[in-house]
Amino acid sequence: MQVEMNELLQFVVDEGVSDLHLEVGVPPVVRLHGDMTPLGLPELTPEDAERLIKSIASEGNLQQIYEVGSTDFGFAYEDKARFRVSAFKQKGVFGAVLRQIPNDLLTMEQIGLPPSVKDLLYRPRGLVLVTGPTGSGKSTTLASMIDIINQERPAHIITIEDPIEFYHNHKKSVIMQREVGNDTVSFADALKRALRQDPDVILVGEMRDLETIEAAVTAAETGHLVFGTLHTTGSAETINRIVDAFPTTQQEQIRTQLAGSVQAVISQVLLRRQDKPGRVAAFEIMVQTDSIMNLIRDNKIYMIQSELQTGAKYGMNTLDDHLYELYSKGIISYHDLITKAKNAKAMLQKLGVQG
């Protein structure tokens, strides 16, 4: 029985699968609600894998696989969903992982973000960072934020992504989406050019190098609302990562710039629900206040955690507080509560466990 890509994609859409893995020597494998599950199909041969990947990849993408061993791209499956693809060679044969990007964007309530976060979308300028490990839902959160601005503000929005994941139509805003590799050579170059394109809002898909971070901070300082992502967990870690990207001689200056420009850091992890099928996000939220600004400027970033604990009136909370709330409601398991907590020892004490 020869499996066809359209059949696999239809299954992914119908079942709400997040990822489809195509590797030689095993059947197609899907990630459903966080678990890897092989499908009841024959093992893929090298010919199967190559045929399936060639059915969705462009000539340019295939050339990239042959030349450098891997390629990333996005494509639409009819009008049902988009997919982000990482295709590669391993042990001399083709393989790929396809991440489903649903067409229907979630509301902030469905994501689980508090109403205070929505206020950030109306700030005239500044930097809003969404952080977390790979697969934590950062892209989904950012796409929902952009969609709300698109629906409610007459703004010019520019997104810079690699690849473009969620496609946005013009609504109340005018939106321009640029893809690194196809439309521009790099995040940093697109970001610098975006400043000459009369933007109100800029989304930087990934702040992965010094040049991009520098350009994002400059854009935020010069009157634009900039959204970006980093692979960090926690507000303090995020600020430190940005500062540490700069040479020692520039770190005091970047701390001063960040103090004035960072409007919020939203850190998230994605957990399996235990009350029903699906996954749920847990958040740590830091919002700019005078105290936070002073801590960043004075290099007392380690003290941010205590500000989060006492900043509920500003819409702030720690990751551990949100994890505890989800556990108390029976939404996540004890195992996830303890393993994802930043301070497992304090969490055990809170639960009354002696250790």
C-alpha positions in Angstrom: 0.0 0.0 0.0 1.5 3.3 -1.1 0.7 6.2 1.3 0.0 9.6 -0.3 0.8 13.0 1.2 -2.7 14.3 0.8 -4.1 11.4 2.9 -1.5 12.1 5.6 -2.3 15.8 5.6 -6.0 15.2 5.7 -5.5 12.9 8.8 -3.4 15.6 10.5 -6.1 18.2 10.0 -9.0 16.0 10.9 -7.4 14.7 14.1 -5.8 18.0 15.3 -2.3 16.6 15.1 0.5 19.1 15.8 3.4 17.4 13.9 3.9 14.8 11.3 7.2 13.0 11.1 8.4 11.2 8.0 11.5 9.0 8.5 12.8 6.0 6.7 12.4 2.7 8.5 9.3 3.6 10.5 5.7 4.3 9.5 4.6 8.0 9.5 4.5 9.2 13.1 2.3 12.0 14.5 2.5 14.0 17.7 -1.0 14.2 19.1 -1.6 16.1 22.5 2.2 15.9 23.1 2.6 12.1 22.5 4.5 10.5 19.5 2.2 7.9 17.9 3.1 5.7 14.9 0.3 5.4 12.3 -0.9 1.9 11.3 0.9 2.1 8.0 3.9 0.3 6.4 7.4 1.5 7.2 8.6 4.2 4.8 11.3 3.2 2.3 13.9 5.7 1.1 11.8 5.9 -2.2 8.6 6.7 -0.2 10.2 9.4 1.9 11.7 11.1 -1.2 8.5 10.9 -3.1 6.4 12.4 -0.3 8.8 15.2 0.3 9.2 16.0 -3.4 5.4 16.3 -3.6 5.4 19.4 -1.3 8.9 20.9 -1.9 9.8 23.5 -4.6 12.7 23.0 -6.9 14.6 25.6 -4.9 14.0 23.7 -1.6 15.0 20.4 -3.2 18.2 22.1 -4.5 18.9 23.3 -0.9 18.6 19.7 0.5 21.0 18.4 -2.1 23.5 21.2 -1.6 23.4 21.8 2.2 21.4 18.9 3.5 18.3 20.6 4.8 15.7 23.3 4.0 12.8 25.0 5.8 9.6 26.2 4.1 5.9 26.7 4.5 3.0 25.6 2.3 -0.8 25.6 2.3 -2.9 22.4 2.2 -5.9 23.4 0.1 -7.8 26.0 2.3 -7.7 23.8 5.4 -4.3 24.5 7.1 -0.7 25.7 6.5 2.3 23.6 7.3 5.8 24.6 8.4 8.3 22.0 7.1 11.8 21.1 8.0 13.1 18.7 5.4 16.5 17.1 5.6 18.8 14.3 4.7 20.0 11.8 7.4 22.1 8.7 6.7 21.9 9.7 3.0 18.0 9.5 2.8 15.2 12.0 3.0 13.3 12.9 6.1 10.9 15.7 7.2 8.9 17.1 10.1 5.7 19.0 9.2 4.2 21.3 11.9 0.5 22.1 11.4 -0.5 25.8 11.5 -4.3 25.9 11.8 -6.1 28.5 9.7 -8.3 29.6 12.6 -6.4 31.8 15.0 -7.2 31.3 18.7 -8.5 34.2 20.8 -6.4 35.4 23.7 -9.0 33.9 26.0 -8.6 30.5 24.3 -4.9 30.7 24.6 -5.3 31.5 28.3 -3.7 35.0 28.4 -5.1 37.4 31.0 -6.9 40.6 29.8 -3.9 42.8 31.0 -1.9 41.4 28.0 -4.4 42.9 25.5 -3.6 46.4 26.8 0.0 45.9 25.4 -1.4 45.8 21.9 -2.4 49.4 22.1 0.9 50.8 23.3 2.3 53.3 20.8 5.9 52.0 21.0 8.1 49.5 22.8 9.3 45.9 22.7 7.0 43.0 23.6 8.8 39.7 23.8 7.2 36.2 23.7 9.7 33.6 24.9 9.8 29.9 25.6 11.3 26.6 24.3 10.7 25.3 20.8 7.1 24.0 20.5 5.8 26.1 23.4 3.2 28.0 21.2 5.1 31.3 20.8 4.1 31.6 17.1 0.4 31.0 17.9 0.4 33.6 20.7 2.1 36.2 18.5 -0.2 35.5 15.5 -3.3 36.0 17.8 -1.9 39.3 19.0 -1.2 40.5 15.5 -4.7 39.4 14.5 -6.3 41.5 17.3 -4.3 44.6 16.2 -5.3 43.8 12.6 -9.0 43.7 13.6 -9.1 46.7 15.9 -6.4 49.3 14.9 -5.9 51.2 11.6 -2.2 50.4 11.6 0.5 49.4 9.2 1.9 46.0 10.3 5.1 44.4 8.9 5.9 40.8 9.8 9.4 39.3 9.2 9.3 35.5 9.4 11.2 32.3 8.5 9.1 30.8 7.1 5.7 32.7 7.1 3.4 30.6 9.3 0.0 32.2 9.8 -1.2 34.2 6.8 -3.1 37.4 7.7 -5.6 39.2 5.5 -5.9 43.0 5.5 -8.6 43.9 8.0 -8.6 47.3 9.8 -4.9 47.3 9.4 -2.7 47.0 6.3 -0.4 44.0 6.8 2.8 43.1 4.9 4.4 39.7 5.5 8.1 39.1 4.4 9.7 35.7 4.4 13.5 35.4 5.1 15.1 33.6 2.1 12.3 34.4 -0.4 11.6 38.2 0.2 14.7 39.3 2.2 18.2 38.0 3.0 17.9 38.2 6.8 15.9 39.3 9.8 18.3 42.2 10.5 18.2 43.5 6.9 14.4 43.3 6.7 14.1 45.0 10.0 16.3 47.9 9.0 14.4 48.4 5.7 11.1 48.1 7.6 11.8 51.4 9.4 11.7 53.1 6.0 8.3 51.6 5.2 6.1 53.6 7.6 5.3 50.8 10.0 3.3 51.1 13.3 3.8 47.5 14.3 6.7 45.1 13.5 6.8 41.4 14.2 10.3 39.8 14.2 9.9 36.1 14.0 13.2 35.4 15.7 15.7 37.6 17.4 18.6 35.2 16.9 21.7 37.4 16.5 23.2 40.6 17.8 22.4 42.6 14.6 18.7 41.6 14.7 18.4 42.3 18.5 20.1 45.7 18.0 17.7 46.6 15.1 14.6 45.5 17.1 15.6 47.6 20.1 16.3 50.6 17.9 12.9 50.2 16.2 11.1 50.0 19.6 12.9 53.2 20.8 12.1 55.2 17.6 8.3 55.0 18.0 7.3 51.5 16.8 5.6 48.6 18.6 7.9 45.6 18.1 7.0 42.0 18.8 9.8 39.4 19.0 10.6 35.9 20.2 13.5 34.4 22.0 14.2 30.8 23.1 14.5 31.7 26.8 12.4 30.7 29.8 11.5 33.6 32.2 11.7 37.3 32.2 15.1 37.7 33.9 16.7 35.1 31.7 15.3 36.9 28.6 16.8 40.3 29.7 20.1 38.7 30.5 20.2 36.9 27.1 19.7 40.1 25.3 22.3 42.0 27.4 24.8 39.1 27.0 24.5 39.2 23.2 26.4 42.5 23.3 30.1 43.2 23.9 30.9 44.1 27.5 31.6 47.7 26.5 28.0 48.1 25.3 26.1 46.2 28.0 25.5 49.3 30.2 24.1 51.1 27.2 21.8 48.3 26.1 20.5 47.9 29.7 19.5 51.6 29.6 17.8 51.1 26.2 16.0 48.0 27.4 14.8 49.6 30.6 13.0 52.2 28.5 11.8 50.1 25.6 10.7 46.6 27.0 7.0 46.8 27.6 6.5 43.2 28.5 8.1 39.7 28.5 5.6 36.8 28.2 7.2 33.4 28.8 5.3 30.3 28.1 5.4 26.5 28.3 3.0 24.1 26.7 1.7 21.2 28.9 -0.5 18.2 28.3 -4.0 18.6 29.8 -5.1 15.8 32.2 -8.8 16.9 32.4 -9.5 16.5 28.7 -7.6 15.9 25.4 -5.4 18.8 24.3 -2.7 21.0 25.7 -2.7 24.2 27.8 -0.1 27.0 28.1 1.3 28.3 31.4 2.6 31.8 31.4 5.0 34.1 33.3 4.2 37.7 32.6 6.4 40.7 33.3 5.0 44.2 32.5 7.1 47.4 32.5 6.8 49.4 35.7 9.1 52.1 37.2 10.6 49.4 39.5 11.3 47.0 36.6 12.9 49.8 34.6 15.2 50.6 37.5 16.2 47.0 38.1 17.1 46.5 34.4 19.0 49.9 34.3 20.9 49.2 37.6 21.8 45.6 36.6 19.7 44.1 39.4 17.9 41.7 37.0 18.0 38.9 39.5 15.4 40.9 41.6 12.8 40.9 38.8 11.3 37.6 40.2 10.2 39.3 43.4 8.6 42.1 41.4 6.6 39.4 39.5 5.4 37.9 42.8 4.0 41.3 44.0 2.9 42.8 40.7 -0.5 41.2 40.3 -2.2 44.7 40.1 -0.1 45.4 36.9 -1.1 42.0 35.4 2.2 40.2 36.4 2.6 36.7 37.6 5.3 34.1 38.0 5.3 30.8 36.0 5.1 28.8 39.2 2.0 30.7 40.4 0.2 29.9 37.1 1.4 26.3 37.2 -0.1 26.0 40.7 -3.3 27.5 39.6 -3.6 25.0 36.7 -2.8 22.1 39.0 -5.3 23.3 41.6 -8.1 23.3 38.9 -7.1 19.7 37.9 -5.9 20.9 34.4 -2.3 19.7 34.6 -0.7 16.7 36.4 1.4 16.7 39.6 4.4 15.5 37.5 4.2 18.5 35.1 3.7 20.9 38.1 6.9 19.8 39.7 9.1 19.3 36.6 8.1 22.6 34.9 8.3 24.7 38.1 11.2 27.1 38.3 11.6 26.5 42.0 10.5 22.9 42.6 11.6 22.9 46.2 9.3 25.9 47.0 6.5 24.3 45.1 6.8 21.1 47.2 6.7 23.2 50.4 3.6 25.0 49.1 2.0 21.6 48.6 3.0 20.6 52.1 5.4 17.9 50.9 8.4 17.5 53.2 11.7 17.1 51.4 
